[in-house]
């Protein structure tokens, strides 16, 4: 008994790549600079952190807990 082979599908020509415009974030709120005495809390576990000494980095550092950024509290 003879079996038929499936016909090969024709190869489509590669689609042209189109230029994608990059979205620019609007100039809005800047990240708050961390200062001595600031307090941050974790929305997941409730841990509260008080800043005793700043690191002096050029960029603002994120304070992380439970895999999420901690929020500033009063």
TAFEN-V804114 format. One record per residue. N is the residue number from 0. RES is the residue in one letter. PHI is phi in degrees with one decimal (none if undefined). OMEGA is omega in whole degrees, 0 to 359 (NA if undefined). NEAR is the number of other C-alpha atoms within 12 Angstrom. Layout:
n = <N	N>
res = <RES	RES>
phi = <PHI	PHI>
omega = <OMEGA	OMEGA>
near = <NEAR	NEAR>
This chain:
n = <0	1	2	3	4	5	6	7	8	9	10	11	12	13	14	15	16	17	18	19	20	21	22	23	24	25	26	27	28	29	30	31	32	33	34	35	36	37	38	39	40	41	42	43	44	45	46	47	48	49	50	51	52	53	54	55	56	57	58	59	60	61	62	63	64	65	66	67	68	69	70	71	72	73>
res = <X	X	X	X	X	X	X	X	X	X	X	X	X	X	X	X	X	X	X	X	X	X	X	X	X	X	X	X	X	X	X	X	X	X	X	X	X	X	X	X	X	X	X	X	X	X	X	X	X	X	X	X	X	X	X	X	X	X	X	X	X	X	X	X	X	X	X	X	X	X	X	X	X	X>
phi = <none	-90.4	-111.3	-90.2	-91.2	-67.5	-69.5	-69.3	-77.1	-67.8	-82.8	-79.8	-67.5	-64.8	-72.6	-68.6	-82.1	-103.7	-69.9	-106.3	-77.3	-83.5	-81.3	-104.9	-69.3	-67.9	-70.0	-126.2	-68.9	-89.7	-66.9	-70.5	-73.2	-77.6	-123.6	-59.8	97.4	-65.0	-120.8	-128.7	-127.2	-92.0	-73.8	-89.2	-106.1	90.0	-60.6	-115.5	-120.0	-111.3	-83.4	-97.6	-148.0	-87.3	-85.7	81.7	-67.6	-69.3	-85.6	-74.0	-89.2	-91.8	-97.7	-110.0	-153.3	55.2	78.9	-131.8	-70.8	-75.5	-103.4	-71.1	-125.7	-90.0>
omega = <182	178	178	175	179	179	180	179	178	180	179	177	180	180	178	177	179	179	180	178	177	178	180	179	179	179	182	181	172	177	180	178	180	181	177	179	178	178	179	179	178	179	182	186	178	179	177	181	176	182	178	183	179	185	179	178	176	178	176	179	176	176	188	174	179	177	180	179	179	181	180	178	179	NA>
near = <3	4	5	6	7	6	6	6	7	6	7	7	6	6	7	7	6	6	6	6	6	6	6	7	8	7	7	7	8	10	13	14	21	28	19	15	16	22	21	26	24	22	18	15	13	14	20	21	23	22	19	13	14	18	16	12	12	9	13	15	17	19	27	20	19	14	12	14	17	26	25	25	18	11>
